[in-house]
Amino acid sequence: MWTCLSRPSNFSYESQSMKQITLDQVDPSHYDVIITGGGAGGLLTALALTANGKKVLVIEKENRLGGVWHGYWVDGFRVDQGLHVITRVTRGAFVRFLKNYLSPPPEFVIHDGWEFRVYDKTGPIPSSIGETLRWPLTGWRGRLGLVRIGAKIKTMKLDEMKKYKDISFLEFMESRGATNQVMLDVMQSAIYMAAGVPISEASAYEALRTLKDTDRESSKLASAKRLIFGSSEYDEGYVIGGMEGLIKRVIETIDGDYVLNAPVEQIHEQDGGIIGLTVAGTHIEHSTIVSNIPLWSMDKIVQSTLGTTQEFFERWSTIEPTRGVTLWLGLNKTVIGDRKNRVLVHPNPNRWIVSISSFDPSCAPKGKELVAIAMIAEPGKSVDEHISMMKGNGLAKYYPRILDHIEMEHAQVSYATRAKLIPGQTDLDRPGPRTPIKGLYIVGTDTSGSGVGLQQAAQSADGAVHALMEDAVI
């Protein structure tokens, strides 16, 4: 796992300011690195390069930076592009990255735990044997089965998990005799948002990493103590100011320029090295490019006569992304009013329900509440069909006051992650920051990084900058 690079002692947060320019104003000689694609991976790479004294040019095809790392206002409520509840806010890669490169670091508010609903019963994620034996969502047989499989997962080392990367999590559970349906359904609802697929498709390795906090590898004795006494390792949270405020801070700290509405049409190689790129019909010469463009389209963009390069990008042209649907509801009064992460397991579909304004009141008018409901998009269904599924199927029965007080409703479809965490696309399989072309590096949630979403983006950015430094490019 990559660790964040340290800031140079003479680094000043006040001296940088990223500016928008037009394509005809670009002078390639002014920049140490060109970054194609201004999503989270690209911007975090630019932030780390700035801290190491480098000036960057970010080229983005859309009319704004950030990709799905984005926030905006709808009828007085501030929404994010997708539900961005950040995992591991006390020690995860994304938060470490921001603490290292932003001063003061952003403020996160930790949630009050999970609440899983299976019809009329609710329960948390059990963190100890005692809690598991009292778990209200299943009977004694299911609880005993959960104790056995929970103990196995919690004491499993990362190297052992790697053995299961090419089978599904359901296959892993069945091989262990863990077949209680309620247990499997609850685990699926937890894994679904991370992996983007059901447990019948999710890589067992990635699912096990999700269920067991592998950022905190420990001895068997320490693992046994956590099994007996419990732990608070599921430290999800939300950032004050939302994605809108966070990306603004990042852009203001980067040293360099950016160009919008500028699609990258070709990246050019000659004699095994990068010589430049073509952007909206304009050729730009440069020998160092970090691409944050989705891997599935790179085989059409990279122009190379090298067979190894063609094979490399063709290998990843079939990578499968996931899509999520988020329904934002502005309520005319506070209905939920707490910071729990609620998961509606049954009735289907699995939905995550979070009161965002309980974490950060600035996202809603005073006395009102902003609630996000999220699910993985189902193929072939329209946005309206997803909204109907999200507002129906038990929501009215179990959370009727939400539907009774809606004054704003806004739906989005966006990437949940660029790469489904399935066999062949795990963190162990993805290519990492280097390509066969000297001077061309890749960054993003589809290239490397464990975890999901912004955790992957931060680890990917760290990896790209480490590679640039190890190769003496910067």
C-alpha positions as CSV (number, residue, x, y, z in Angstrom):
1,M,0.0,0.0,0.0
2,W,1.3,3.5,-0.9
3,T,1.7,6.0,1.8
4,C,1.3,9.7,1.3
5,L,4.4,11.6,0.2
6,S,5.6,14.2,2.7
7,R,5.3,17.9,1.9
8,P,8.6,19.7,1.4
9,S,9.4,21.9,4.4
10,N,9.2,25.1,2.2
11,F,5.8,24.3,0.7
12,S,3.4,27.2,1.1
13,Y,-0.4,26.7,0.7
14,E,-0.8,30.4,0.0
15,S,1.4,30.7,-3.0
16,Q,-0.6,28.5,-5.4
17,S,-3.7,29.2,-7.3
18,M,-5.0,27.2,-10.2
19,K,-6.3,29.3,-13.1
20,Q,-8.6,28.6,-16.0
21,I,-7.1,29.3,-19.4
22,T,-8.1,28.6,-23.0
23,L,-6.5,26.1,-25.3
24,D,-4.8,28.7,-27.4
25,Q,-3.1,30.1,-24.3
26,V,-1.3,26.8,-23.4
27,D,2.5,27.0,-23.4
28,P,3.6,23.4,-22.7
29,S,7.0,24.5,-21.6
30,H,5.4,26.1,-18.5
31,Y,4.4,22.8,-17.0
32,D,6.2,19.9,-15.5
33,V,3.3,17.4,-16.1
34,I,0.2,17.4,-18.2
35,I,-2.8,15.7,-16.6
36,T,-5.5,14.6,-18.9
37,G,-8.9,14.3,-17.1
38,G,-9.8,16.4,-14.1
39,G,-11.6,13.8,-12.0
40,A,-10.7,12.9,-8.4
41,G,-7.6,10.9,-9.4
42,G,-6.3,13.6,-11.7
43,L,-6.9,16.5,-9.2
44,L,-5.4,14.5,-6.3
45,T,-2.3,13.8,-8.4
46,A,-2.0,17.5,-9.2
47,L,-2.3,18.4,-5.5
48,A,0.5,16.0,-4.6
49,L,2.7,17.3,-7.5
50,T,2.1,20.8,-6.3
51,A,3.4,19.9,-2.9
52,N,6.5,18.6,-4.5
53,G,7.2,21.8,-6.3
54,K,5.7,20.9,-9.8
55,K,3.4,23.0,-12.0
56,V,0.7,21.1,-13.8
57,L,-1.8,21.6,-16.7
58,V,-5.1,19.8,-16.3
59,I,-7.1,19.2,-19.5
60,E,-10.8,18.4,-19.0
61,K,-13.4,17.5,-21.7
62,E,-16.4,18.7,-19.5
63,N,-17.3,22.2,-18.6
64,R,-16.1,21.8,-15.0
65,L,-13.5,19.9,-13.0
66,G,-14.1,17.1,-10.6
67,G,-16.0,14.4,-12.4
68,V,-18.3,12.7,-9.9
69,W,-16.4,14.6,-7.2
70,H,-18.8,17.5,-7.4
71,G,-21.5,19.4,-5.5
72,Y,-24.2,22.0,-6.4
73,W,-27.4,23.6,-5.2
74,V,-31.0,22.6,-5.9
75,D,-33.8,24.8,-4.6
76,G,-31.8,25.8,-1.5
77,F,-30.3,22.4,-0.8
78,R,-26.6,21.5,-1.5
79,V,-26.3,18.1,-3.1
80,D,-23.3,16.0,-4.0
81,Q,-22.9,14.1,-7.3
82,G,-23.7,10.8,-5.7
83,L,-23.8,9.8,-2.0
84,H,-20.3,10.5,-0.7
85,V,-20.1,9.0,2.8
86,I,-16.4,8.6,3.3
87,T,-15.1,5.4,4.7
88,R,-12.2,5.3,7.3
89,V,-12.3,9.0,8.0
90,T,-9.9,8.6,11.0
91,R,-7.1,6.8,9.1
92,G,-8.0,6.0,5.5
93,A,-6.0,6.8,2.4
94,F,-8.2,9.7,1.2
95,V,-8.2,11.5,4.6
96,R,-4.5,11.0,5.1
97,F,-3.9,12.5,1.6
98,L,-6.0,15.6,2.4
99,K,-4.4,16.1,5.8
100,N,-1.0,15.9,4.2
101,Y,-1.8,18.4,1.4
102,L,-4.5,20.8,2.7
103,S,-4.0,23.2,5.7
104,P,-6.1,23.3,7.7
105,P,-7.3,19.8,6.8
106,P,-11.0,19.4,6.0
107,E,-13.3,18.6,8.9
108,F,-15.2,15.2,8.9
109,V,-18.1,14.2,11.1
110,I,-18.3,10.5,12.0
111,H,-21.5,8.7,11.7
112,D,-23.4,7.1,14.6
113,G,-23.3,3.6,13.3
114,W,-25.2,1.3,10.9
115,E,-28.8,0.3,11.1
116,F,-29.8,-2.6,8.8
117,R,-33.5,-3.3,8.3
118,V,-34.9,-6.7,7.3
119,Y,-38.6,-6.1,7.2
120,D,-39.8,-5.3,10.7
121,K,-36.5,-6.0,12.4
122,T,-33.5,-3.7,12.7
123,G,-29.9,-4.3,13.9
124,P,-26.4,-2.9,13.7
125,I,-23.2,-4.5,12.4
126,P,-22.2,-6.7,15.3
127,S,-18.6,-6.0,16.4
128,S,-18.2,-8.7,19.0
129,I,-19.2,-12.3,19.7
130,G,-21.6,-11.0,22.4
131,E,-23.3,-8.6,20.0
132,T,-23.5,-11.3,17.3
133,L,-25.2,-13.7,19.7
134,R,-27.8,-11.0,20.5
135,W,-28.2,-10.0,16.8
136,P,-31.9,-9.5,16.2
137,L,-32.1,-10.0,12.5
138,T,-31.9,-13.8,12.6
139,G,-32.4,-16.8,14.9
140,W,-30.0,-18.8,16.9
141,R,-28.8,-21.0,14.1
142,G,-28.0,-17.9,12.0
143,R,-26.3,-16.2,14.9
144,L,-24.0,-19.2,15.5
145,G,-23.2,-19.3,11.8
146,L,-22.3,-15.6,11.8
147,V,-20.1,-16.1,14.9
148,R,-18.1,-18.8,13.0
149,I,-17.7,-16.9,9.7
150,G,-17.2,-13.6,11.5
151,A,-14.4,-15.0,13.6
152,K,-12.8,-16.4,10.4
153,I,-13.0,-13.1,8.5
154,K,-11.8,-11.0,11.4
155,T,-8.7,-13.1,12.1
156,M,-7.9,-13.5,8.4
157,K,-4.7,-11.9,7.1
158,L,-4.5,-10.1,3.9
159,D,-2.2,-12.7,2.3
160,E,-4.8,-15.3,2.9
161,M,-7.6,-13.2,1.4
162,K,-5.6,-12.9,-1.8
163,K,-6.1,-16.6,-2.4
164,Y,-9.8,-15.9,-3.0
165,K,-9.5,-13.1,-5.6
166,D,-10.7,-15.3,-8.5
167,I,-13.9,-16.7,-6.8
168,S,-17.1,-14.9,-5.8
169,F,-17.8,-14.0,-2.2
170,L,-20.9,-16.3,-2.3
171,E,-18.7,-19.2,-3.4
172,F,-16.4,-18.4,-0.4
173,M,-19.3,-18.3,2.0
174,E,-20.8,-21.6,0.7
175,S,-17.4,-23.3,1.0
176,R,-17.5,-22.4,4.7
177,G,-21.0,-23.6,5.2
178,A,-22.2,-20.0,5.8
179,T,-25.5,-20.2,4.0
180,N,-28.0,-18.4,6.4
181,Q,-30.0,-16.3,4.0
182,V,-30.5,-13.3,6.2
183,M,-26.8,-13.2,7.0
184,L,-26.0,-13.3,3.3
185,D,-28.6,-10.7,2.4
186,V,-27.2,-8.2,5.0
187,M,-23.6,-8.9,3.9
188,Q,-24.7,-8.3,0.3
189,S,-26.2,-4.9,1.2
190,A,-22.9,-3.9,2.8
191,I,-20.8,-5.2,-0.1
192,Y,-23.1,-4.1,-3.0
193,M,-22.3,-0.4,-2.8
194,A,-18.5,-1.1,-2.6
195,A,-18.2,-3.8,-5.2
196,G,-21.0,-2.6,-7.4
197,V,-22.3,-6.2,-7.9
198,P,-24.1,-8.8,-5.8
199,I,-22.1,-11.3,-3.8
200,S,-22.6,-13.9,-6.4
201,E,-20.3,-11.8,-8.7
202,A,-18.1,-9.8,-6.2
203,S,-14.5,-11.0,-5.8
204,A,-14.2,-12.8,-2.4
205,Y,-10.9,-11.0,-1.9
206,E,-12.5,-7.5,-2.3
207,A,-15.5,-8.5,-0.2
208,L,-13.3,-9.8,2.6
209,R,-11.3,-6.6,2.6
210,T,-14.6,-4.6,2.9
211,L,-15.8,-6.7,5.8
212,K,-12.5,-6.8,7.6
213,D,-10.6,-3.6,8.1
214,T,-7.3,-4.5,6.4
215,D,-5.9,-1.0,7.0
216,R,-5.5,-2.3,10.6
217,E,-3.6,-5.6,10.2
218,S,-3.0,-7.0,13.7
219,S,-1.8,-10.0,15.6
220,K,-4.1,-13.0,16.4
221,L,-4.2,-11.9,20.0
222,A,-5.4,-8.4,19.1
223,S,-7.9,-9.8,16.6
224,A,-9.2,-12.2,19.3
225,K,-9.6,-9.2,21.7
226,R,-11.7,-7.3,19.2
227,L,-13.9,-10.4,18.6
228,I,-14.5,-10.6,22.4
229,F,-14.8,-7.0,23.3
230,G,-15.8,-5.4,20.0
231,S,-14.4,-2.4,18.1
232,S,-15.4,0.8,16.4
233,E,-13.5,0.2,13.1
234,Y,-16.4,1.2,10.8
235,D,-15.6,4.9,11.0
236,E,-17.6,6.4,8.1
237,G,-18.3,10.1,8.0
238,Y,-19.2,13.1,5.9
239,V,-17.1,16.2,5.2
240,I,-18.2,19.6,6.3
241,G,-18.9,21.7,3.2
242,G,-19.7,18.7,1.1
243,M,-18.0,17.8,-2.2
244,E,-18.5,21.4,-3.4
245,G,-16.4,22.9,-0.6
246,L,-13.8,20.1,-0.7
247,I,-13.0,20.3,-4.4
248,K,-12.9,24.1,-4.2
249,R,-10.2,23.8,-1.6
250,V,-8.2,21.4,-3.7
251,I,-8.4,23.5,-6.9
252,E,-7.3,26.6,-4.9
253,T,-4.2,24.8,-3.6
254,I,-3.0,23.4,-6.9
255,D,-0.2,25.3,-8.8
256,G,-1.0,25.3,-12.5
257,D,-3.7,25.9,-15.0
258,Y,-6.7,24.0,-16.4
259,V,-8.6,24.0,-19.7
260,L,-12.2,23.0,-19.9
261,N,-14.4,21.8,-22.8
262,A,-11.2,20.2,-24.2
263,P,-11.5,16.5,-25.2
264,V,-8.3,14.6,-25.6
265,E,-8.4,13.0,-29.1
266,Q,-5.0,11.3,-29.3
267,I,-2.0,10.7,-27.1
268,H,1.1,10.2,-29.3
269,E,4.1,7.9,-28.8
270,Q,7.3,7.8,-30.8
271,D,10.2,5.3,-30.3
272,G,8.6,4.0,-27.0
273,G,8.2,7.5,-25.4
274,I,5.5,10.1,-25.1
275,I,5.8,13.1,-27.5
276,G,2.5,14.9,-26.9
277,L,-1.2,14.8,-27.4
278,T,-4.0,16.2,-29.6
279,V,-6.7,18.2,-27.8
280,A,-9.7,19.5,-29.8
281,G,-7.6,19.5,-32.9
282,T,-4.6,21.3,-31.3
283,H,-1.3,19.4,-30.9
284,I,0.5,19.9,-27.6
285,E,4.1,18.6,-27.3
286,H,5.1,17.2,-23.9
287,S,7.1,14.2,-22.6
288,T,5.2,13.6,-19.3
289,I,1.5,12.9,-19.2
290,V,-0.6,11.5,-16.4
291,S,-4.0,10.2,-17.8
292,N,-7.1,10.2,-15.7
293,I,-9.2,9.2,-18.7
294,P,-11.2,6.0,-18.2
295,L,-9.2,3.0,-19.2
296,W,-12.0,1.6,-21.3
297,S,-11.5,4.4,-23.8
298,M,-7.7,4.6,-23.8
299,D,-7.2,2.0,-26.6
300,K,-8.9,4.4,-29.0
301,I,-6.9,7.4,-27.8
302,V,-3.3,6.2,-27.5
303,Q,-1.6,6.1,-30.9
304,S,1.3,3.6,-30.8
305,T,3.0,1.2,-33.2
306,L,4.2,-1.0,-30.3
307,G,2.4,-4.3,-30.0
308,T,2.9,-4.3,-26.2
309,T,1.2,-1.0,-25.9
310,Q,-1.7,-2.0,-28.0
311,E,-2.1,-5.2,-26.0
312,F,-1.9,-3.3,-22.7
313,F,-4.8,-0.9,-23.5
314,E,-6.9,-3.5,-25.3
315,R,-6.6,-5.7,-22.2
316,W,-8.4,-2.9,-20.2
317,S,-10.8,-1.7,-22.8
318,T,-13.4,-4.1,-21.5
319,I,-13.2,-3.1,-17.9
320,E,-16.7,-2.9,-16.4
321,P,-17.8,0.1,-14.4
322,T,-20.8,0.4,-12.0
323,R,-23.5,3.0,-11.8
324,G,-25.3,4.2,-8.8
325,V,-28.6,6.2,-8.5
326,T,-29.0,8.8,-5.8
327,L,-32.3,10.4,-4.9
328,W,-32.0,13.6,-3.0
329,L,-35.0,14.7,-0.9
330,G,-35.3,18.1,0.7
331,L,-37.7,17.9,3.5
332,N,-39.7,20.8,4.9
333,K,-38.9,19.7,8.5
334,T,-36.4,17.4,10.3
335,V,-37.6,13.9,10.1
336,I,-34.6,11.6,10.7
337,G,-32.4,13.9,12.6
338,D,-29.5,11.6,13.4
339,R,-26.2,10.5,11.8
340,K,-27.0,6.8,11.3
341,N,-26.3,5.0,8.0
342,R,-29.6,3.2,7.4
343,V,-29.7,0.2,5.0
344,L,-33.0,-1.1,3.8
345,V,-32.1,-4.8,3.1
346,H,-35.6,-6.1,2.7
347,P,-37.9,-5.4,1.0
348,N,-35.6,-5.2,-2.0
349,P,-33.9,-3.3,-3.6
350,N,-31.0,-2.6,-1.2
351,R,-31.1,1.1,-0.4
352,W,-28.9,3.4,1.7
353,I,-30.7,6.2,3.6
354,V,-28.6,9.0,5.1
355,S,-29.6,12.4,6.7
356,I,-26.8,14.5,5.2
357,S,-27.9,17.7,7.0
358,S,-27.5,15.9,10.3
359,F,-23.8,15.8,9.5
360,D,-23.6,19.2,8.0
361,P,-26.5,21.6,8.6
362,S,-25.1,24.1,6.0
363,C,-26.5,21.9,3.2
364,A,-30.1,22.6,4.0
365,P,-32.2,25.7,5.0
366,K,-32.6,26.1,8.7
367,G,-35.2,23.8,10.2
368,K,-35.2,21.6,7.1
369,E,-33.5,18.3,6.3
370,L,-31.6,16.9,3.3
371,V,-31.9,13.1,2.9
372,A,-30.0,11.0,0.4
373,I,-31.3,7.6,-0.8
374,A,-28.9,5.6,-2.9
375,M,-28.8,2.2,-4.7
376,I,-26.8,0.5,-7.4
377,A,-28.4,1.1,-10.8
378,E,-30.2,-1.9,-12.3
379,P,-29.5,-2.5,-16.0
380,G,-32.3,-1.6,-18.4
381,K,-34.3,0.5,-16.0
382,S,-34.9,4.2,-16.5
383,V,-34.3,6.9,-13.9
384,D,-38.1,7.2,-13.3
385,E,-38.3,3.4,-12.7
386,H,-35.4,3.6,-10.2
387,I,-37.1,6.5,-8.4
388,S,-40.3,4.5,-8.1
389,M,-38.3,1.5,-6.7
390,M,-36.5,3.8,-4.2
391,K,-39.7,5.5,-3.0
392,G,-41.7,2.3,-2.9
393,N,-40.8,-1.2,-1.7
394,G,-41.2,-0.6,2.0
395,L,-40.0,3.0,2.2
396,A,-43.6,4.3,2.9
397,K,-44.2,1.6,5.5
398,Y,-41.0,1.9,7.4
399,Y,-40.1,5.6,6.9
400,P,-43.4,7.2,6.0
401,R,-42.6,10.7,7.4
402,I,-39.8,11.1,4.7
403,L,-42.3,10.9,1.9
404,D,-44.8,13.1,3.8
405,H,-42.5,16.1,3.9
406,I,-40.8,16.3,0.5
407,E,-40.4,19.8,-0.9
408,M,-37.4,19.1,-3.2
409,E,-36.7,16.0,-5.2
410,H,-33.6,15.5,-7.4
411,A,-32.3,12.3,-8.9
412,Q,-28.8,11.5,-10.4
413,V,-27.2,8.6,-12.1
414,S,-23.4,8.5,-11.9
415,Y,-20.4,6.1,-11.6
416,A,-20.3,4.3,-8.3
417,T,-16.8,3.2,-9.3
418,R,-15.0,2.9,-12.6
419,A,-14.3,-0.8,-12.0
420,K,-16.6,-3.4,-10.6
421,L,-14.7,-5.3,-7.9
422,I,-15.1,-8.7,-9.7
423,P,-12.6,-11.4,-10.4
424,G,-10.1,-10.0,-13.0
425,Q,-10.7,-6.4,-11.9
426,T,-9.5,-6.5,-8.2
427,D,-6.8,-4.3,-6.8
428,L,-4.4,-7.2,-7.4
429,D,-5.3,-7.3,-11.1
430,R,-5.5,-3.7,-12.2
431,P,-2.4,-2.3,-13.9
432,G,-1.1,0.3,-11.6
433,P,0.4,3.7,-12.6
434,R,2.9,2.7,-15.3
435,T,2.2,1.9,-19.0
436,P,4.5,0.4,-21.6
437,I,5.1,4.0,-22.9
438,K,7.9,6.0,-21.2
439,G,6.4,9.2,-19.8
440,L,2.8,8.0,-19.9
441,Y,1.2,7.2,-16.5
442,I,-2.4,6.4,-15.6
443,V,-4.4,7.3,-12.5
444,G,-8.0,6.6,-11.3
445,T,-10.2,4.2,-9.6
446,D,-9.9,1.8,-12.5
447,T,-6.1,1.6,-12.4
448,S,-5.2,0.8,-8.8
449,G,-6.0,1.3,-5.2
450,S,-7.8,-0.8,-2.6
451,G,-11.2,0.1,-1.1
452,V,-13.7,2.0,-3.2
453,G,-14.3,5.5,-4.6
454,L,-12.2,8.3,-3.1
455,Q,-10.0,5.9,-1.2
456,Q,-9.0,4.2,-4.4
457,A,-8.5,7.6,-6.1
458,A,-6.1,8.8,-3.3
459,Q,-4.1,5.6,-3.4
460,S,-3.9,5.7,-7.1
461,A,-2.7,9.3,-7.1
462,D,0.0,8.4,-4.5
463,G,1.1,5.5,-6.7
464,A,1.3,7.7,-9.8
465,V,3.4,10.3,-8.0
466,H,5.7,7.7,-6.5
467,A,6.2,6.2,-10.0
468,L,7.1,9.6,-11.4
469,M,9.7,10.1,-8.7
470,E,11.1,6.6,-8.9
471,D,11.5,6.9,-12.6
472,A,13.2,10.3,-12.1
473,V,10.7,12.0,-14.3
474,I,10.1,14.7,-11.7
